[in-house]
Amino acid sequence: MSKVVVIAKITAVEGKRDELVAAMGPMMDHVEANEPDTLTYILNEDTADANVIWMYEEYANNDALAAHSTSETMKEMGMALRDLAGARPEITVLNPVRGKGL
């Protein structure tokens, strides 16, 4: 199986981006400690929109993405973000083809 990349755009309720970033902490810690097949999991603040964060995620395969997406920690994070996100995340799943580090 080939690697899978996910790019997710999460827009915070006006002025709540810092709170949204903080609420992502437990998920960031969970991935670091418990998901060896999550190869890259990076939270980014948008430089052009003060209410947006972007997640860049790289998984070893589709099974790793499925395990991440259905984890109990993901469910808990979804609940924690409910009052902080202005809309559902915009998620794009990609198949990496070529690049440095691939």
N, C-alpha and C positions, 0 to 999 in steps of 0.2 A: 504494500500500500504506500501511497505517496503522502507527503506532508499536506496539511490543510492550513490555510491562513484565514483568519477572521478579522475584519475591521468593523468596529462598532462605534457609531456616533450616538452619544447620549447627551441630550440637551436638558440642562437643569431648569427648574423654575427660576424666573428672573431673580438674580442675586444670590442663588443658593448653590453655586458651583463648589465653593469650598466645603460646604456641608456634604454635597454629593461625593466629592473626592474622599472625605473622611469616612463616609459610609462604605466606600469601596475597600477600606482597610482589611476587614475580616476575610474578604474574598482574595485579596492580594496575598495575605498570610497563608490562607488555605492552599492556594496554588503552589506557593513556594515550598510548603512542607509536605504536601500530599499528592501532587500530580507530576510525577517524573516525566510523563509523556506530553505535558504542556511545556514546550521548548522555550517559548517566549511569551511573556504576558506583561505588556507595558501600558501603563495609564499615561495619557498625554493630555495636557491642557491646550485647547485651541488658542492660537495667538491672535486670531481675528475676531473671535466671538467669546466674550467673557462668560457665557453661560454653557459652553460646550466642552465636553471631554471626548476623547477618542481612545478606544482600546485597540491595540495591535496585538494579536494573539497568533501564535504558531503552534500547531499540534503535530505530533509524530504521524498521526493517521486519523481516520474518521472515528475509530473507537475511542481515542483519547478525547476528541471533541465531544462525543456523546457522553462520556463519563463526566466531563467538566460541566456540560450543559444540564445534566440531570442530578448533579450533586445536591445534597441537602444544603450546603453552604450557598449554592446558587439560588435555591428557593428562598433562603433567609435573606439574601441580598436583594432579591426582587421585592420582598416585603419592605425592607429598609429604604429602598429607593422610591417606593410608591409616592410619598409626599414630596420628594425632592426632584424627581424627573418631570419635566413638562410634557413629555410624550413617551411613547414606547421607543426603545432603542432602534436605530436604523442599523441593521446587520447585513453585511456583505460577506459571503463565503467565497474564497478564492482558491485556485489550484496553482501553487507557485511553479513556475517553469524554469526560470534561469535567474541567477544573480549571485553576487558575492555572499558567501556564507550559506548558500543553499547546498 
